[in-house]
Amino acid sequence: MAIDIPDMARRIAAGERRALARGITLVESGREDHRAQAAELLAALPQDRQALRIGLSGTPGVGKSTFIETFGMMLTGQGLRVAVLAVDPSSARSGGSILGDKTRMDRLSREAGAFIRPSPSQTHLGGVARRTREAVTLCEAAGFDVVLIETVGVGQSETVVAQMSDVFLLLLAPAGGDELQGVKRGIMEMADLIVINKADGDLKPAAQRTRADYAGALRLLRKRPQDPEGFPKAMTVSAIEDNGLDDVWDAMQELTAWRREAGFWTRTRADQARYWFEDAVKQTLLAALATPEAKASLADLSDAVAAGTVDPAAAARDFVQKLRAK
């Protein structure tokens, strides 16, 4: 069935959640005709709407879904519209994903001002799905005030989400590491806020100690120009008791207000757009390898490398030269 792109764009801009869901399905499709329609849809959407993009990462079991649900309920209670883009890991064998975030966020999924969309990572590295950035654009066009991007929770290499968010929050569990653990590079250097969850009951003292450890670690890191005094900072919350989340929201608002006034907001958005343009060029070049001729050439050279008759680097140069000749 043909897709009426102008009508879909109009419905998304009007905030229709069913049209938004269909639009995200379209941009996530890998079919060549759908990719062309997705580009047409993105071009037809309003370009002047911006949401606060919040990236959220953390190891499995830290309570990301509970935090997002409680945090989202607090925001919708303030009259804000909240979209949650949750990325689930895909099986390396079957390619399937559980996509159970709507089940885990039962209360938030029933809120009129909330939209939850789970997507498979499809083995895409960096903790997000390949088309998450485009899904964020659709949610902004639909008029959402806040877009929460929950990553798969794979660890310190999970930094791609920082290239599509305005605030990057790292969620940790009590006793999850000492001060030296906190100094580790990678995801720690990307975080704007480090939030220790489960600061309740018997775990509360451990959460306070963990917060102090990470606060000390943050003081050892080089100060970033896009941070005001006191950022990045470590905080404690209890998502299950709804305690401390308003402080996290206040810190996010303080940080974004300072970055807007200092000019970093616009500059960061421009840098992110440049990053995703370059990524799109890479993906387009990789798609060129899907032709039958390229696959056959690649298979022949792979067999030669496996047999030990050709050096891998030399085979790679040979393959690229063949592509250029065409």
KEKE-3310 file (N, C-alpha, C; in steps of 0.2 Angstrom, whole numbers, plus 5000, padded with zeros to 4 digits):
npx = (5004:5003:5011:5005:5015:5015:5003:5005:5016:5009:5000:5009:5015:5004:5004:4999:4999:4999:5002:5015:5021:5020:5028:5040:5042:5044:5056:5065:5065:5074:5073:5075:5066:5058:5068:5070:5057:5057:5067:5060:5049:5056:5060:5048:5043:5041:5054:5058:5056:5061:5066:5070:5083:5087:5100:5102:5111:5117:5122:5115:5101:5102:5091:5086:5074:5064:5068:5066:5052:5047:5053:5048:5034:5034:5037:5027:5017:5019:5014:5021:5026:5031:5043:5049:5062:5067:5081:5083:5094:5099:5098:5113:5112:5099:5094:5083:5073:5068:5060:5053:5050:5038:5030:5038:5036:5023:5014:5018:5016:5002:5000:4993:5001:5013:5024:5030:5043:5050:5064:5074:5092:5099:5111:5119:5132:5137:5126:5114:5100:5102:5094:5090:5092:5085:5072:5071:5071:5058:5050:5052:5047:5034:5030:5034:5040:5051:5063:5068:5081:5085:5098:5105:5113:5127:5140:5156:5159:5148:5144:5139:5126:5128:5130:5118:5111:5106:5108:5118:5115:5122:5117:5120:5123:5122:5138:5145:5158:5174:5183:5194:5188:5179:5187:5190:5191:5181:5164:5163:5168:5159:5148:5136:5128:5130:5121:5116:5107:5094:5095:5090:5082:5092:5102:5105:5116:5127:5125:5127:5140:5145:5141:5150:5162:5162:5160:5172:5180:5176:5181:5194:5195:5198:5192:5177:5174:5161:5154:5146:5151:5153:5148:5152:5141:5138:5125:5112:5098:5081:5072:5062:5056:5053:5061:5072:5072:5067:5077:5087:5081:5080:5094:5097:5090:5096:5109:5106:5101:5112:5120:5113:5113:5127:5130:5133:5123:5118:5130:5133:5122:5124:5137:5133:5124:5133:5141:5132:5129:5141:5141:5130:5136:5146:5138:5131:5141:5145:5133:5135:5142:5133:5130:5128:5140:5150:5149:5153:5166:5171:5169:5178:5190:5190:5191:5203:5211:5208:5214:5227:5234:5234:5238:5229:5228:5233:5223:5212:5216:5216:5202:5196:5202:5196:5183:5184:5188:5176)
npy = (4994:5011:5025:5040:5052:5067:5068:5060:5067:5079:5074:5069:5081:5087:5080:5067:5051:5039:5041:5045:5034:5025:5033:5032:5018:5018:5026:5017:5006:4996:4994:4999:5007:5012:5020:5030:5036:5039:5049:5059:5061:5066:5078:5085:5088:5100:5111:5119:5115:5111:5099:5095:5085:5070:5059:5043:5032:5016:5002:4985:4981:4992:5000:5008:5008:5010:5022:5030:5029:5034:5047:5052:5052:5062:5073:5073:5076:5089:5095:5093:5086:5070:5059:5043:5034:5019:5008:4991:4977:4967:4950:4941:4930:4926:4938:4944:4954:4958:4969:4975:4987:4994:4986:4986:5000:5003:5012:5024:5022:5023:5036:5051:5061:5055:5045:5030:5021:5006:5000:4989:4986:4980:4975:4986:4996:5006:5008:5013:5012:5011:5021:5029:5043:5049:5045:5053:5066:5065:5064:5077:5085:5081:5088:5085:5089:5084:5072:5056:5046:5030:5019:5003:4999:4994:4997:5005:5009:5015:5028:5035:5040:5052:5060:5064:5070:5083:5083:5071:5058:5047:5032:5024:5010:5008:5006:5003:5005:5011:5027:5026:5018:5027:5036:5031:5032:5037:5033:5040:5052:5058:5060:5071:5072:5061:5049:5041:5028:5019:5024:5020:5012:4999:5001:5015:5021:5016:5021:5034:5034:5030:5040:5050:5045:5046:5059:5064:5058:5065:5078:5076:5075:5083:5100:5104:5115:5117:5116:5123:5130:5118:5107:5092:5084:5073:5064:5058:5047:5039:5030:5021:5026:5039:5050:5063:5065:5077:5086:5081:5085:5099:5101:5098:5108:5119:5117:5116:5129:5137:5133:5137:5151:5154:5150:5137:5128:5130:5128:5115:5108:5110:5104:5091:5089:5089:5078:5067:5069:5065:5052:5047:5048:5038:5026:5026:5023:5011:5004:5003:4991:4981:4977:4964:4961:4967:4960:4947:4949:4953:4941:4932:4937:4936:4922:4920:4927:4919:4907:4910:4915:4928:4944:4952:4966:4969:4963:4971:4983:4980:4977:4989:4997:4990:4994:5008:5008:5005)
npz = (5000:4996:5003:5010:5011:5013:5020:5031:5037:5040:5050:5060:5063:5069:5081:5082:5089:5083:5070:5072:5077:5065:5057:5063:5061:5048:5046:5052:5044:5032:5019:5002:4995:5006:5012:5004:5005:5018:5019:5012:5021:5032:5027:5025:5037:5051:5054:5065:5078:5094:5106:5123:5123:5131:5135:5141:5150:5157:5166:5164:5175:5183:5185:5175:5168:5178:5183:5172:5170:5183:5182:5170:5173:5183:5175:5165:5174:5176:5165:5154:5138:5135:5126:5125:5119:5118:5117:5114:5116:5102:5098:5094:5087:5083:5079:5085:5097:5114:5117:5128:5135:5136:5144:5156:5159:5164:5170:5164:5151:5150:5151:5144:5139:5136:5126:5121:5114:5109:5102:5091:5093:5083:5082:5080:5085:5100:5108:5104:5092:5074:5067:5077:5079:5069:5073:5085:5079:5073:5084:5090:5080:5082:5093:5106:5122:5129:5125:5129:5128:5130:5131:5127:5137:5138:5142:5144:5131:5126:5119:5108:5110:5116:5105:5100:5110:5122:5135:5144:5154:5166:5174:5189:5200:5218:5226:5215:5211:5214:5218:5208:5198:5194:5187:5175:5157:5142:5143:5155:5153:5145:5152:5159:5170:5184:5191:5205:5208:5217:5230:5244:5258:5265:5256:5255:5263:5256:5243:5245:5248:5236:5228:5233:5230:5216:5214:5218:5209:5197:5200:5196:5183:5167:5166:5156:5142:5140:5151:5166:5182:5194:5187:5177:5188:5203:5209:5220:5219:5222:5213:5215:5226:5223:5225:5225:5211:5207:5210:5201:5189:5190:5190:5177:5170:5174:5169:5155:5153:5155:5145:5134:5135:5135:5122:5119:5116:5103:5096:5099:5094:5080:5078:5081:5070:5060:5063:5061:5048:5042:5046:5039:5026:5027:5030:5018:5009:5013:5010:4996:4995:4995:4982:4970:4962:4970:4982:4977:4973:4986:4992:4985:4988:5002:5003:4998:5008:5019:5015:5016:5005:5002:5009:5022:5022:5010:5002:5005:5000:4986:4984:4987:4976:4965:4967:4965:4952:4945)
capx = (5000:5007:5011:5004:5020:5012:4997:5009:5020:5004:4998:5014:5016:4998:5005:4995:5004:4998:5006:5022:5023:5021:5034:5047:5043:5046:5063:5069:5065:5080:5071:5077:5060:5057:5073:5068:5051:5059:5070:5055:5045:5060:5061:5042:5042:5043:5061:5059:5054:5066:5064:5076:5085:5091:5102:5102:5114:5119:5123:5109:5099:5103:5085:5084:5066:5061:5070:5063:5045:5046:5055:5043:5028:5035:5037:5020:5013:5021:5011:5026:5025:5038:5044:5054:5065:5071:5084:5084:5099:5097:5102:5118:5111:5093:5092:5077:5074:5062:5056:5048:5050:5031:5028:5041:5034:5016:5011:5020:5013:4995:4999:4991:5006:5019:5025:5036:5044:5056:5067:5080:5098:5101:5119:5122:5137:5136:5121:5108:5099:5105:5089:5087:5093:5079:5066:5071:5068:5051:5047:5053:5042:5027:5029:5036:5045:5057:5064:5072:5084:5087:5102:5105:5117:5132:5146:5159:5159:5142:5145:5136:5120:5130:5130:5111:5107:5108:5111:5119:5115:5124:5114:5124:5120:5127:5144:5146:5165:5177:5185:5198:5183:5176:5191:5190:5189:5175:5158:5163:5170:5154:5142:5134:5126:5131:5115:5117:5100:5092:5097:5084:5083:5099:5107:5106:5123:5132:5123:5130:5147:5147:5141:5156:5168:5162:5161:5179:5183:5175:5186:5201:5194:5199:5185:5175:5172:5153:5151:5147:5154:5149:5146:5147:5140:5136:5119:5108:5090:5078:5067:5056:5053:5052:5065:5078:5071:5066:5084:5090:5077:5083:5101:5097:5087:5101:5114:5104:5100:5118:5123:5110:5115:5134:5131:5135:5118:5118:5136:5133:5118:5128:5142:5130:5122:5139:5143:5127:5130:5147:5139:5126:5140:5149:5133:5129:5147:5144:5128:5137:5145:5128:5128:5130:5147:5154:5149:5156:5173:5173:5169:5184:5196:5190:5193:5211:5214:5207:5218:5234:5238:5234:5238:5222:5229:5234:5217:5208:5218:5214:5195:5195:5204:5191:5177:5185:5188:5169)
capy = (5000:5017:5029:5047:5056:5073:5067:5057:5073:5083:5071:5069:5088:5088:5076:5061:5046:5033:5043:5045:5027:5023:5037:5029:5012:5019:5028:5012:5001:4996:4994:5005:5012:5015:5025:5036:5039:5042:5056:5064:5063:5070:5085:5088:5090:5106:5111:5124:5113:5108:5096:5094:5078:5068:5053:5040:5025:5013:4995:4982:4980:4998:5003:5013:5008:5012:5029:5034:5029:5039:5054:5054:5053:5069:5078:5074:5079:5096:5097:5092:5080:5066:5054:5038:5030:5014:5003:4985:4974:4962:4944:4941:4924:4926:4945:4946:4958:4957:4975:4975:4993:4997:4982:4988:5006:5002:5018:5030:5020:5025:5043:5054:5065:5051:5041:5025:5017:5002:4998:4984:4989:4977:4974:4993:4998:5013:5008:5015:5009:5015:5026:5033:5050:5051:5045:5059:5071:5064:5066:5084:5087:5080:5093:5083:5094:5081:5066:5052:5041:5025:5015:4996:4998:4990:4999:5012:5011:5017:5035:5038:5044:5059:5064:5066:5072:5089:5081:5064:5055:5040:5030:5019:5007:5009:5001:5000:5006:5016:5033:5024:5016:5033:5040:5028:5037:5034:5036:5044:5059:5061:5061:5078:5070:5054:5048:5034:5025:5014:5027:5019:5007:4997:5003:5022:5023:5014:5026:5041:5033:5029:5047:5054:5043:5048:5067:5065:5056:5070:5083:5074:5075:5090:5104:5104:5122:5117:5115:5129:5128:5113:5102:5088:5082:5066:5065:5051:5047:5033:5030:5018:5030:5045:5054:5066:5066:5084:5089:5080:5089:5106:5102:5098:5114:5124:5116:5118:5136:5140:5132:5141:5158:5154:5149:5130:5124:5130:5125:5108:5105:5110:5099:5084:5088:5087:5071:5063:5069:5061:5045:5045:5046:5031:5021:5026:5020:5004:5001:5001:4985:4976:4974:4957:4961:4969:4954:4942:4951:4952:4933:4929:4940:4933:4915:4920:4929:4913:4902:4913:4917:4935:4947:4955:4973:4970:4962:4977:4989:4977:4978:4997:4999:4988:4998:5014:5007:5005)
capz = (5000:4995:5009:5009:5015:5015:5025:5037:5040:5043:5056:5065:5066:5074:5087:5082:5091:5079:5064:5074:5077:5059:5054:5066:5058:5041:5045:5054:5038:5028:5012:4998:4994:5012:5014:5000:5008:5025:5018:5010:5027:5036:5024:5025:5044:5054:5056:5070:5084:5097:5112:5127:5122:5137:5134:5148:5150:5163:5166:5165:5182:5187:5186:5170:5166:5184:5184:5167:5172:5188:5180:5165:5177:5186:5169:5163:5180:5176:5159:5148:5134:5135:5122:5127:5114:5122:5113:5116:5112:5098:5098:5088:5083:5079:5077:5088:5103:5118:5116:5134:5139:5137:5149:5162:5161:5163:5172:5160:5144:5150:5151:5138:5137:5135:5120:5122:5108:5110:5095:5092:5091:5077:5082:5079:5091:5103:5113:5101:5085:5068:5066:5083:5078:5065:5077:5089:5074:5072:5091:5090:5075:5084:5098:5112:5125:5132:5122:5133:5124:5134:5128:5128:5143:5136:5146:5144:5124:5124:5119:5102:5112:5117:5099:5099:5116:5125:5142:5145:5161:5167:5180:5192:5206:5224:5227:5208:5209:5219:5214:5203:5193:5191:5183:5168:5151:5138:5145:5161:5151:5141:5156:5162:5177:5186:5196:5209:5209:5223:5237:5248:5262:5267:5251:5255:5264:5250:5238:5247:5247:5229:5225:5235:5226:5209:5214:5219:5202:5192:5201:5194:5176:5165:5165:5149:5141:5139:5158:5171:5188:5198:5182:5179:5195:5205:5213:5222:5219:5223:5208:5217:5231:5220:5229:5222:5204:5205:5210:5194:5184:5191:5187:5169:5168:5176:5164:5148:5152:5155:5139:5129:5136:5133:5115:5117:5114:5096:5093:5100:5089:5074:5078:5080:5063:5055:5064:5058:5040:5040:5047:5034:5021:5028:5029:5010:5005:5015:5006:4990:4995:4995:4976:4969:4960:4976:4986:4974:4974:4993:4994:4983:4992:5009:5003:4997:5014:5023:5013:5017:4999:5001:5015:5023:5020:5002:4999:5006:4995:4980:4984:4986:4969:4961:4968:4962:4944:4943)
cpx = (5004:5006:5010:5009:5017:5007:5001:5013:5015:5002:5003:5015:5010:4999:5001:5000:5004:5003:5013:5025:5024:5027:5040:5048:5046:5054:5067:5069:5072:5079:5073:5072:5058:5062:5072:5062:5053:5062:5065:5051:5049:5060:5054:5040:5044:5050:5063:5057:5060:5064:5071:5078:5090:5093:5103:5105:5115:5119:5116:5107:5100:5097:5083:5077:5062:5062:5066:5055:5043:5047:5050:5036:5028:5034:5030:5015:5014:5018:5016:5024:5031:5037:5050:5056:5070:5074:5086:5090:5096:5101:5107:5116:5104:5091:5086:5079:5068:5057:5051:5047:5043:5028:5031:5039:5027:5012:5012:5016:5006:4994:4998:4997:5013:5018:5031:5037:5050:5058:5073:5086:5101:5108:5123:5126:5135:5130:5114:5106:5101:5100:5087:5087:5087:5073:5066:5069:5061:5047:5047:5047:5035:5025:5030:5041:5051:5057:5070:5075:5088:5092:5102:5109:5122:5139:5149:5160:5153:5141:5141:5130:5122:5130:5123:5107:5110:5111:5112:5120:5117:5121:5118:5121:5125:5132:5146:5154:5167:5179:5189:5193:5180:5180:5192:5187:5183:5169:5158:5164:5164:5148:5142:5132:5127:5126:5116:5109:5100:5095:5092:5086:5090:5104:5109:5113:5128:5131:5127:5137:5149:5146:5147:5162:5168:5162:5169:5183:5182:5179:5193:5201:5195:5192:5184:5173:5164:5150:5152:5150:5150:5147:5153:5147:5137:5130:5116:5101:5088:5072:5061:5052:5051:5055:5072:5078:5070:5073:5088:5087:5080:5090:5101:5094:5093:5107:5112:5103:5106:5121:5120:5112:5123:5135:5133:5130:5118:5124:5136:5128:5121:5133:5139:5127:5127:5141:5138:5127:5136:5145:5135:5130:5143:5144:5131:5135:5146:5139:5130:5140:5140:5127:5131:5138:5152:5155:5153:5164:5175:5174:5176:5190:5196:5192:5201:5214:5214:5212:5226:5238:5238:5234:5232:5223:5229:5227:5212:5209:5215:5206:5193:5196:5199:5185:5178:5185:5181:5166)
cpy = (5006:5021:5036:5051:5063:5073:5064:5063:5078:5080:5070:5076:5090:5084:5070:5055:5040:5035:5043:5038:5024:5027:5034:5022:5013:5021:5022:5006:5002:4995:5000:5010:5016:5021:5031:5040:5042:5049:5061:5066:5067:5078:5088:5090:5097:5106:5116:5122:5109:5105:5096:5086:5075:5060:5049:5033:5022:5005:4991:4980:4986:5001:5008:5014:5011:5020:5033:5034:5034:5046:5056:5056:5060:5074:5079:5077:5087:5099:5096:5086:5076:5060:5050:5034:5025:5009:4997:4981:4968:4956:4943:4934:4924:4933:4948:4950:4957:4963:4976:4981:4995:4993:4985:4996:5007:5008:5023:5028:5022:5032:5047:5058:5062:5047:5036:5021:5013:5000:4994:4988:4986:4976:4981:4995:5005:5013:5011:5012:5014:5021:5030:5040:5053:5050:5051:5065:5071:5066:5073:5087:5086:5084:5091:5088:5091:5074:5062:5047:5036:5020:5008:4995:4993:4991:5005:5014:5015:5025:5039:5042:5051:5063:5066:5068:5079:5088:5074:5062:5048:5038:5024:5016:5008:5004:4999:5002:5011:5022:5031:5022:5022:5037:5037:5032:5034:5037:5040:5052:5062:5063:5068:5077:5063:5053:5041:5033:5021:5017:5026:5013:5005:5000:5011:5024:5021:5019:5032:5040:5033:5036:5051:5052:5046:5056:5068:5063:5062:5076:5082:5075:5083:5094:5105:5112:5122:5116:5121:5126:5123:5107:5099:5086:5075:5068:5058:5052:5040:5033:5027:5022:5037:5051:5057:5067:5073:5088:5087:5084:5096:5107:5102:5105:5120:5123:5118:5126:5140:5139:5136:5149:5159:5152:5141:5126:5124:5127:5118:5105:5105:5105:5092:5083:5086:5080:5066:5063:5065:5054:5043:5044:5040:5026:5020:5022:5012:5000:4999:4994:4979:4974:4967:4956:4962:4963:4948:4943:4950:4945:4930:4931:4937:4926:4915:4922:4923:4908:4904:4914:4924:4938:4951:4963:4974:4968:4967:4982:4986:4978:4985:4999:4996:4992:5005:5014:5007:5012)
cpz = (5000:5002:5007:5013:5017:5021:5032:5041:5043:5050:5062:5068:5070:5080:5088:5083:5086:5072:5066:5074:5070:5055:5057:5062:5051:5041:5048:5049:5034:5021:5008:4997:5000:5014:5010:5003:5015:5024:5016:5016:5031:5034:5024:5032:5046:5056:5062:5077:5088:5104:5116:5126:5127:5135:5141:5147:5157:5162:5167:5173:5186:5189:5181:5169:5172:5184:5178:5168:5177:5186:5175:5168:5180:5181:5167:5168:5179:5169:5153:5145:5133:5130:5125:5121:5117:5117:5116:5112:5108:5098:5092:5084:5079:5076:5081:5095:5107:5117:5122:5138:5141:5143:5156:5164:5160:5164:5166:5153:5144:5150:5144:5135:5136:5129:5121:5116:5109:5103:5096:5090:5085:5076:5081:5086:5093:5107:5110:5094:5080:5067:5072:5082:5074:5069:5082:5085:5074:5078:5092:5086:5078:5090:5105:5115:5127:5128:5126:5129:5129:5130:5130:5135:5142:5140:5144:5136:5122:5124:5113:5104:5114:5111:5096:5105:5118:5132:5142:5152:5161:5174:5182:5198:5212:5224:5220:5206:5213:5215:5208:5197:5190:5186:5176:5163:5148:5140:5150:5158:5147:5146:5159:5169:5178:5192:5199:5211:5215:5229:5242:5253:5265:5262:5251:5257:5259:5244:5239:5246:5240:5226:5227:5231:5219:5209:5215:5212:5197:5193:5198:5186:5173:5164:5158:5148:5141:5146:5162:5177:5192:5193:5179:5186:5196:5210:5215:5221:5221:5218:5211:5223:5229:5224:5226:5214:5202:5205:5203:5189:5184:5189:5180:5167:5169:5170:5157:5147:5152:5148:5133:5129:5134:5126:5114:5115:5106:5093:5093:5095:5082:5073:5077:5073:5059:5056:5061:5050:5038:5041:5042:5027:5021:5027:5021:5007:5007:5011:4999:4989:4995:4987:4974:4967:4966:4981:4984:4975:4981:4995:4992:4986:4999:5009:5002:5004:5019:5022:5014:5011:4998:5008:5016:5021:5013:4999:5000:5001:4988:4979:4983:4979:4964:4961:4964:4954:4941:4944)
residu = (MET:ALA:ILE:ASP:ILE:PRO:ASP:MET:ALA:ARG:ARG:ILE:ALA:ALA:GLY:GLU:ARG:ARG:ALA:LEU:ALA:ARG:GLY:ILE:THR:LEU:VAL:GLU:SER:GLY:ARG:GLU:ASP:HIS:ARG:ALA:GLN:ALA:ALA:GLU:LEU:LEU:ALA:ALA:LEU:PRO:GLN:ASP:ARG:GLN:ALA:LEU:ARG:ILE:GLY:LEU:SER:GLY:THR:PRO:GLY:VAL:GLY:LYS:SER:THR:PHE:ILE:GLU:THR:PHE:GLY:MET:MET:LEU:THR:GLY:GLN:GLY:LEU:ARG:VAL:ALA:VAL:LEU:ALA:VAL:ASP:PRO:SER:SER:ALA:ARG:SER:GLY:GLY:SER:ILE:LEU:GLY:ASP:LYS:THR:ARG:MET:ASP:ARG:LEU:SER:ARG:GLU:ALA:GLY:ALA:PHE:ILE:ARG:PRO:SER:PRO:SER:GLN:THR:HIS:LEU:GLY:GLY:VAL:ALA:ARG:ARG:THR:ARG:GLU:ALA:VAL:THR:LEU:CYS:GLU:ALA:ALA:GLY:PHE:ASP:VAL:VAL:LEU:ILE:GLU:THR:VAL:GLY:VAL:GLY:GLN:SER:GLU:THR:VAL:VAL:ALA:GLN:MET:SER:ASP:VAL:PHE:LEU:LEU:LEU:LEU:ALA:PRO:ALA:GLY:GLY:ASP:GLU:LEU:GLN:GLY:VAL:LYS:ARG:GLY:ILE:MET:GLU:MET:ALA:ASP:LEU:ILE:VAL:ILE:ASN:LYS:ALA:ASP:GLY:ASP:LEU:LYS:PRO:ALA:ALA:GLN:ARG:THR:ARG:ALA:ASP:TYR:ALA:GLY:ALA:LEU:ARG:LEU:LEU:ARG:LYS:ARG:PRO:GLN:ASP:PRO:GLU:GLY:PHE:PRO:LYS:ALA:MET:THR:VAL:SER:ALA:ILE:GLU:ASP:ASN:GLY:LEU:ASP:ASP:VAL:TRP:ASP:ALA:MET:GLN:GLU:LEU:THR:ALA:TRP:ARG:ARG:GLU:ALA:GLY:PHE:TRP:THR:ARG:THR:ARG:ALA:ASP:GLN:ALA:ARG:TYR:TRP:PHE:GLU:ASP:ALA:VAL:LYS:GLN:THR:LEU:LEU:ALA:ALA:LEU:ALA:THR:PRO:GLU:ALA:LYS:ALA:SER:LEU:ALA:ASP:LEU:SER:ASP:ALA:VAL:ALA:ALA:GLY:THR:VAL:ASP:PRO:ALA:ALA:ALA:ALA:ARG:ASP:PHE:VAL:GLN:LYS:LEU:ARG:ALA:LYS)
# end
